[in-house]
Amino acid sequence: MSHSDRDCHYRWPAWIAICDAGGLTRSMSTKGCSPENSAMEGFFGRPRNEFYYHHGWKGITYEEFEKRLDTYMICYNETRIKKSLS
C-alpha cells in the first residue's frame, strides 16, 4: 500500500503506473481528516526513529539495507511487544 495525504503525486500518471507495476494499492486521506493520516504517520515514524535515524548507513549497499529493513519489519510485526494490545 502507498499512502498520500492528498499530495499531487497521488494522481500523477507516472506514479499510478509505478504503483500498478508494483502491485500497490494507493490510499489517500480524506480532505481535512487527520486521523487517517496520523495512523500512517505513526506507522512510518516508528521505523524511522528506531531503525533509520542515528545509524551509520555510509558504505551499506542497497541489498544490505533491504536485508536489515526486512529483519526489522519481521521483528516489528512478529516479536515486538505492543503495549497498545495488552
C-alpha positions, 0 to 999 in steps of 0.5 A, a space after each residue: 500500500 502507498 499512502 498520500 495525504 492528498 499530495 499531487 503525486 497521488 494522481 500523477 500518471 507516472 506514479 499510478 503506473 509505478 504503483 500498478 507495476 508494483 502491485 500497490 494499492 494507493 490510499 489517500 486521506 480524506 480532505 481535512 481528516 487527520 486521523 487517517 493520516 496520523 495512523 500512517 504517520 505513526 506507522 512510518 515514524 516508528 521505523 524511522 526513529 528506531 531503525 533509520 535515524 542515528 545509524 551509520 548507513 555510509 558504505 551499506 549497499 542497497 541489498 544490505 539495507 533491504 536485508 536489515 529493513 526486512 529483519 526489522 519489519 519481521 521483528 516489528 510485526 512478529 516479536 515486538 511487544 505492543 503495549 497498545 494490545 495488552 
